[in-house]
């Protein structure tokens, strides 16, 4: 089962949405979340 890594930006704060239409990102949640399976 894939599980998201901790979601922080380069400043250590929370990620902001990058695109909601269409949903982007590895998890298709509009954020740049990633995990070990995101090659």
ZIZI-V263194 format. One record per pair of residues at least 6 apart in sequence whose ideal C-beta (glycine too) atoms are under 8 Angstrom apart, sorted by the first residue. I is the first residue (numbers start at 1). J is the second residue. Records with the same first field share a line. If there is no record, write none. Layout:
BEGIN
I = J ; J
END
This chain:
BEGIN
2 = 27 ; 35 ; 37
3 = 35
4 = 27 ; 33 ; 34 ; 35
5 = 33 ; 34 ; 35 ; 36
7 = 14 ; 15 ; 31 ; 33
8 = 14 ; 15
9 = 15 ; 16
15 = 31 ; 32 ; 33
16 = 31
17 = 30 ; 31
18 = 24 ; 25 ; 30 ; 31 ; 32
19 = 25 ; 30
20 = 30
23 = 29 ; 30
24 = 30
25 = 31 ; 32 ; 33
26 = 33 ; 34 ; 35 ; 38
27 = 33 ; 35
END
